[in-house]
Amino acid sequence: MTCNQRSARDPDHKPLTVEIRSQLDFSRAVASAGGGVVKIDPATGTRQVSGNVVDLGGSAFAGSAVVTGEPGRPVRVEMPARIAMKNASGGEIEISNIRSNLPPAPKLDGFGKLEFSFGGDLVVRGNVTGTFRGRIPITAQYE
Protein backbone atom coordinates (compact mmCIF):
# COMPACT_ATOMS: atom_id res chain seq x y z
CA MET A 1 0.00 0.00 0.00
CA THR A 2 1.47 3.32 -0.97
CA CYS A 3 0.22 6.76 -0.16
CA ASN A 4 0.45 9.94 -2.15
CA GLN A 5 2.36 12.80 -0.59
CA ARG A 6 0.96 16.25 -1.15
CA SER A 7 1.80 19.74 -0.01
CA ALA A 8 -0.39 22.79 0.33
CA ARG A 9 0.79 26.33 -0.24
CA ASP A 10 -0.40 29.36 1.68
CA PRO A 11 1.40 32.48 0.38
CA ASP A 12 1.60 33.99 3.86
CA HIS A 13 2.92 30.89 5.64
CA LYS A 14 5.42 28.06 5.39
CA PRO A 15 4.14 25.37 2.95
CA LEU A 16 2.64 22.21 4.45
CA THR A 17 4.13 18.88 3.45
CA VAL A 18 2.92 15.33 4.08
CA GLU A 19 5.58 12.63 4.36
CA ILE A 20 4.64 8.96 4.56
CA ARG A 21 6.85 7.27 7.16
CA SER A 22 5.44 3.75 6.77
CA GLN A 23 2.89 2.19 4.46
CA LEU A 24 -0.35 0.55 5.56
CA ASP A 25 0.21 -3.22 5.34
CA PHE A 26 -2.48 -5.86 5.88
CA SER A 27 0.12 -8.66 5.51
CA ARG A 28 -1.06 -12.10 4.41
CA ALA A 29 -4.53 -13.61 4.58
CA VAL A 30 -6.69 -15.95 2.55
CA ALA A 31 -10.44 -15.69 2.03
CA SER A 32 -12.80 -18.47 1.01
CA ALA A 33 -16.27 -18.18 -0.52
CA GLY A 34 -18.16 -15.25 0.92
CA GLY A 35 -15.00 -13.28 1.64
CA GLY A 36 -14.48 -11.24 4.77
CA VAL A 37 -12.67 -8.29 6.32
CA VAL A 38 -9.19 -7.62 7.67
CA LYS A 39 -9.08 -4.56 9.96
CA ILE A 40 -6.00 -2.56 10.96
CA ASP A 41 -6.48 -0.27 13.97
CA PRO A 42 -4.67 3.06 13.41
CA ALA A 43 -3.90 3.60 17.10
CA THR A 44 -2.46 0.16 17.92
CA GLY A 45 -1.64 -1.31 14.51
CA THR A 46 -3.35 -4.56 15.50
CA ARG A 47 -4.99 -6.75 12.88
CA GLN A 48 -8.39 -8.40 13.28
CA VAL A 49 -9.96 -10.78 10.75
CA SER A 50 -13.65 -11.64 10.37
CA GLY A 51 -15.89 -13.57 8.01
CA ASN A 52 -14.31 -16.30 5.91
CA VAL A 53 -10.78 -14.89 6.21
CA VAL A 54 -7.84 -16.81 7.67
CA ASP A 55 -4.84 -14.89 9.00
CA LEU A 56 -1.68 -16.40 7.47
CA GLY A 57 0.64 -14.46 9.77
CA GLY A 58 3.27 -11.96 8.84
CA SER A 59 3.70 -8.41 10.01
CA ALA A 60 0.67 -6.20 9.52
CA PHE A 61 0.86 -2.60 10.63
CA ALA A 62 -0.83 0.76 10.40
CA GLY A 63 0.58 3.39 8.08
CA SER A 64 2.21 6.47 9.56
CA ALA A 65 2.74 10.00 8.30
CA VAL A 66 4.02 13.37 9.43
CA VAL A 67 2.72 16.78 8.39
CA THR A 68 5.22 19.65 8.64
CA GLY A 69 4.62 23.37 8.41
CA GLU A 70 4.33 26.48 10.56
CA PRO A 71 4.54 25.70 14.32
CA GLY A 72 1.29 25.88 16.27
CA ARG A 73 -1.01 26.21 13.26
CA PRO A 74 -4.24 24.18 13.09
CA VAL A 75 -4.50 21.93 10.04
CA ARG A 76 -7.05 19.79 8.25
CA VAL A 77 -5.83 16.39 7.08
CA GLU A 78 -7.98 14.63 4.50
CA MET A 79 -7.98 11.11 3.13
CA PRO A 80 -10.65 9.21 1.21
CA ALA A 81 -13.14 6.96 2.98
CA ARG A 82 -12.32 4.11 0.57
CA ILE A 83 -10.02 3.09 -2.26
CA ALA A 84 -9.84 0.19 -4.72
CA MET A 85 -6.74 -1.98 -4.91
CA LYS A 86 -5.84 -4.15 -7.92
CA ASN A 87 -3.53 -7.06 -8.61
CA ALA A 88 -1.55 -7.82 -11.78
CA SER A 89 -4.33 -10.01 -13.23
CA GLY A 90 -7.07 -7.40 -12.74
CA GLY A 91 -8.55 -8.72 -9.49
CA GLU A 92 -9.88 -6.05 -7.17
CA ILE A 93 -10.39 -5.59 -3.44
CA GLU A 94 -11.27 -2.50 -1.43
CA ILE A 95 -10.03 -0.66 1.62
CA SER A 96 -12.95 1.03 3.33
CA ASN A 97 -13.41 2.97 6.56
CA ILE A 98 -9.95 4.56 6.21
CA ARG A 99 -9.31 6.33 9.51
CA SER A 100 -6.55 7.91 11.55
CA ASN A 101 -5.67 8.51 15.16
CA LEU A 102 -5.71 12.30 14.66
CA PRO A 103 -7.47 14.38 17.33
CA PRO A 104 -10.70 16.21 16.38
CA ALA A 105 -8.89 19.55 15.89
CA PRO A 106 -5.31 18.69 14.87
CA LYS A 107 -2.55 21.29 14.94
CA LEU A 108 1.17 21.35 14.36
CA ASP A 109 3.34 21.19 17.48
CA GLY A 110 5.95 23.76 18.53
CA PHE A 111 8.40 22.30 16.01
CA GLY A 112 5.87 22.47 13.16
CA LYS A 113 5.14 18.72 13.08
CA LEU A 114 2.08 16.53 13.41
CA GLU A 115 2.60 12.77 13.39
CA PHE A 116 -0.28 10.34 12.97
CA SER A 117 -1.14 6.77 12.02
CA PHE A 118 -3.85 5.48 9.71
CA GLY A 119 -5.61 2.17 9.17
CA GLY A 120 -8.71 0.76 7.56
CA ASP A 121 -10.76 -2.29 6.64
CA LEU A 122 -9.63 -4.53 3.79
CA VAL A 123 -12.83 -5.95 2.27
CA VAL A 124 -12.41 -9.19 0.30
CA ARG A 125 -15.34 -10.45 -1.78
CA GLY A 126 -15.11 -13.86 -3.40
CA ASN A 127 -11.96 -15.76 -4.31
CA VAL A 128 -9.33 -13.24 -5.39
CA THR A 129 -5.62 -13.91 -5.04
CA GLY A 130 -2.37 -12.10 -5.50
CA THR A 131 -0.56 -9.03 -4.33
CA PHE A 132 -2.78 -5.97 -4.35
CA ARG A 133 -1.60 -2.39 -4.62
CA GLY A 134 -3.31 0.97 -4.32
CA ARG A 135 -2.73 4.58 -3.29
CA ILE A 136 -4.32 6.52 -0.46
CA PRO A 137 -4.14 10.24 -1.25
CA ILE A 138 -3.47 12.20 1.95
CA THR A 139 -3.65 16.00 1.84
CA ALA A 140 -3.20 18.69 4.47
CA GLN A 141 -4.29 22.34 4.57
CA TYR A 142 -4.02 25.13 7.12
CA GLU A 143 -7.29 25.94 8.84
C-alpha positions as CSV (number, residue, x, y, z in Angstrom):
1,M,0.0,0.0,0.0
2,T,1.5,3.3,-1.0
3,C,0.2,6.8,-0.2
4,N,0.4,9.9,-2.1
5,Q,2.4,12.8,-0.6
6,R,1.0,16.3,-1.2
7,S,1.8,19.7,0.0
8,A,-0.4,22.8,0.3
9,R,0.8,26.3,-0.2
10,D,-0.4,29.4,1.7
11,P,1.4,32.5,0.4
12,D,1.6,34.0,3.9
13,H,2.9,30.9,5.6
14,K,5.4,28.1,5.4
15,P,4.1,25.4,3.0
16,L,2.6,22.2,4.4
17,T,4.1,18.9,3.5
18,V,2.9,15.3,4.1
19,E,5.6,12.6,4.4
20,I,4.6,9.0,4.6
21,R,6.8,7.3,7.2
22,S,5.4,3.7,6.8
23,Q,2.9,2.2,4.5
24,L,-0.3,0.5,5.6
25,D,0.2,-3.2,5.3
26,F,-2.5,-5.9,5.9
27,S,0.1,-8.7,5.5
28,R,-1.1,-12.1,4.4
29,A,-4.5,-13.6,4.6
30,V,-6.7,-15.9,2.6
31,A,-10.4,-15.7,2.0
32,S,-12.8,-18.5,1.0
33,A,-16.3,-18.2,-0.5
34,G,-18.2,-15.2,0.9
35,G,-15.0,-13.3,1.6
36,G,-14.5,-11.2,4.8
37,V,-12.7,-8.3,6.3
38,V,-9.2,-7.6,7.7
39,K,-9.1,-4.6,10.0
40,I,-6.0,-2.6,11.0
41,D,-6.5,-0.3,14.0
42,P,-4.7,3.1,13.4
43,A,-3.9,3.6,17.1
44,T,-2.5,0.2,17.9
45,G,-1.6,-1.3,14.5
46,T,-3.3,-4.6,15.5
47,R,-5.0,-6.7,12.9
48,Q,-8.4,-8.4,13.3
49,V,-10.0,-10.8,10.7
50,S,-13.6,-11.6,10.4
51,G,-15.9,-13.6,8.0
52,N,-14.3,-16.3,5.9
53,V,-10.8,-14.9,6.2
54,V,-7.8,-16.8,7.7
55,D,-4.8,-14.9,9.0
56,L,-1.7,-16.4,7.5
57,G,0.6,-14.5,9.8
58,G,3.3,-12.0,8.8
59,S,3.7,-8.4,10.0
60,A,0.7,-6.2,9.5
61,F,0.9,-2.6,10.6
62,A,-0.8,0.8,10.4
63,G,0.6,3.4,8.1
64,S,2.2,6.5,9.6
65,A,2.7,10.0,8.3
66,V,4.0,13.4,9.4
67,V,2.7,16.8,8.4
68,T,5.2,19.6,8.6
69,G,4.6,23.4,8.4
70,E,4.3,26.5,10.6
71,P,4.5,25.7,14.3
72,G,1.3,25.9,16.3
73,R,-1.0,26.2,13.3
74,P,-4.2,24.2,13.1
75,V,-4.5,21.9,10.0
76,R,-7.1,19.8,8.2
77,V,-5.8,16.4,7.1
78,E,-8.0,14.6,4.5
79,M,-8.0,11.1,3.1
80,P,-10.6,9.2,1.2
81,A,-13.1,7.0,3.0
82,R,-12.3,4.1,0.6
83,I,-10.0,3.1,-2.3
84,A,-9.8,0.2,-4.7
85,M,-6.7,-2.0,-4.9
86,K,-5.8,-4.1,-7.9
87,N,-3.5,-7.1,-8.6
88,A,-1.5,-7.8,-11.8
89,S,-4.3,-10.0,-13.2
90,G,-7.1,-7.4,-12.7
91,G,-8.6,-8.7,-9.5
92,E,-9.9,-6.0,-7.2
93,I,-10.4,-5.6,-3.4
94,E,-11.3,-2.5,-1.4
95,I,-10.0,-0.7,1.6
96,S,-13.0,1.0,3.3
97,N,-13.4,3.0,6.6
98,I,-10.0,4.6,6.2
99,R,-9.3,6.3,9.5
100,S,-6.5,7.9,11.5
101,N,-5.7,8.5,15.2
102,L,-5.7,12.3,14.7
103,P,-7.5,14.4,17.3
104,P,-10.7,16.2,16.4
105,A,-8.9,19.6,15.9
106,P,-5.3,18.7,14.9
107,K,-2.5,21.3,14.9
108,L,1.2,21.3,14.4
109,D,3.3,21.2,17.5
110,G,6.0,23.8,18.5
111,F,8.4,22.3,16.0
112,G,5.9,22.5,13.2
113,K,5.1,18.7,13.1
114,L,2.1,16.5,13.4
115,E,2.6,12.8,13.4
116,F,-0.3,10.3,13.0
117,S,-1.1,6.8,12.0
118,F,-3.9,5.5,9.7
119,G,-5.6,2.2,9.2
120,G,-8.7,0.8,7.6
121,D,-10.8,-2.3,6.6
122,L,-9.6,-4.5,3.8
123,V,-12.8,-6.0,2.3
124,V,-12.4,-9.2,0.3
125,R,-15.3,-10.4,-1.8
126,G,-15.1,-13.9,-3.4
127,N,-12.0,-15.8,-4.3
128,V,-9.3,-13.2,-5.4
129,T,-5.6,-13.9,-5.0
130,G,-2.4,-12.1,-5.5
131,T,-0.6,-9.0,-4.3
132,F,-2.8,-6.0,-4.4
133,R,-1.6,-2.4,-4.6
134,G,-3.3,1.0,-4.3
135,R,-2.7,4.6,-3.3
136,I,-4.3,6.5,-0.5
137,P,-4.1,10.2,-1.2
138,I,-3.5,12.2,1.9
139,T,-3.7,16.0,1.8
140,A,-3.2,18.7,4.5
141,Q,-4.3,22.3,4.6
142,Y,-4.0,25.1,7.1
143,E,-7.3,25.9,8.8
